[in-house]
């Protein structure tokens, strides 16, 4: 695994970081799609893992949650507003669930329900990171922010890649996967207000030049 910040590693993916899974200390952050089971479990060999904590409950982040938790015998954590989705009482993808793309994603990527053992709320601590609720893309989306060095693991509040070209670049999550784009823009501004020095998004390489985020935020449409 590649160390992308002090004490934070990214699970490798070929040919590049399209769907990111991080290990922060002994806490796994996100669980990829259901098809990522082998790459995640292989990367964790030889590593102690005490918890799986999700940035949000969408198919490409919760896909292997049940498999990883059962294989490694660890508890699962997510924000309170995504517990119902993770445990199967609400659709995992609320935005355009009947769209053909989301139907395919559900069939191929979405993992089965699994019990949430630790319910996260604003201000909780996970692996030295503070939980910051950042809804819009998903109801229970969170940013994990480490105040000591301003590292932000931000899930899909932003992405740092084009899904069409694979090239780096800050973008909003697509409306097709985002139940409230306006609310998500508020969460993007919340991310910027944290003044991160390094941003680890759910999709794409690490963002080290955070002045790009400031310019991106300045160009966002008004609410």
GILIN-V621949 format. One record per residue. N is the residue number from 0. PHI is phi in whole degrees, -180 to 180 (* if undefined). Layout:
BEGIN
n=(N N)
phi=(PHI PHI)
END
This chain:
BEGIN
n=(0 1 2 3 4 5 6 7 8 9 10 11 12 13 14 15 16 17 18 19 20 21 22 23 24 25 26 27 28 29 30 31 32 33 34 35 36 37 38 39 40 41 42 43 44 45 46 47 48 49 50 51 52 53 54 55 56 57 58 59 60 61 62 63 64 65 66 67 68 69 70 71 72 73 74 75 76 77 78 79 80 81 82 83 84 85 86 87 88 89 90 91 92 93 94 95 96 97 98 99 100 101 102 103 104 105 106 107 108 109 110 111 112 113 114 115 116 117 118 119 120 121 122 123 124 125 126 127 128 129 130 131 132 133 134 135 136 137 138 139 140 141 142 143 144 145 146 147 148 149 150 151 152 153 154 155 156 157 158 159 160 161 162 163 164 165 166 167 168 169 170 171 172 173 174 175 176 177 178 179 180 181 182 183 184 185 186 187 188 189 190 191 192 193 194 195 196 197 198 199 200 201 202 203 204 205 206 207 208 209 210 211 212 213 214 215 216 217 218 219 220 221 222)
phi=(* -95 -78 -105 -160 -54 75 -127 -119 -108 -64 -67 -146 -100 -89 -165 -78 -86 -125 -90 -131 -119 -117 -106 64 -112 -114 -83 -106 78 -138 56 -92 -58 -75 -93 -53 -64 -67 -71 -66 -64 -65 -84 -59 86 -111 -78 -131 -107 -161 -109 -118 -95 -75 -171 -103 -127 -56 -89 -128 -111 -57 -105 -58 -62 -62 -67 -62 -74 -65 -98 64 -120 -79 -115 -128 -157 -66 -54 -76 -114 -62 -60 -68 -68 -94 90 -96 -145 -58 -66 -110 -87 -81 45 -64 -92 -65 -54 -64 -69 -67 -67 -60 -60 -69 -97 -102 -68 -91 -73 -61 -154 -64 -91 -89 -128 -94 -92 -138 -48 92 -64 -116 -135 56 84 -108 -89 -82 -120 -70 -139 -73 134 -70 -140 -62 -102 -59 -133 -104 -97 -120 -100 -65 -64 -137 60 -92 -120 -100 -112 56 -110 -56 -132 -124 -117 -164 -92 -68 -79 -109 79 -86 -64 161 -74 -145 -71 -65 -60 -57 -58 -112 -124 -73 -146 -59 -65 -63 -66 -65 -63 -71 -63 -66 -64 -60 -63 -66 -71 55 -68 -102 -150 -120 -110 -88 -72 -141 104 -72 -59 -99 -98 -96 -77 -63 -64 -66 -60 -67 -63 -64 -62 -94 -67 -61 -67 -62)
END
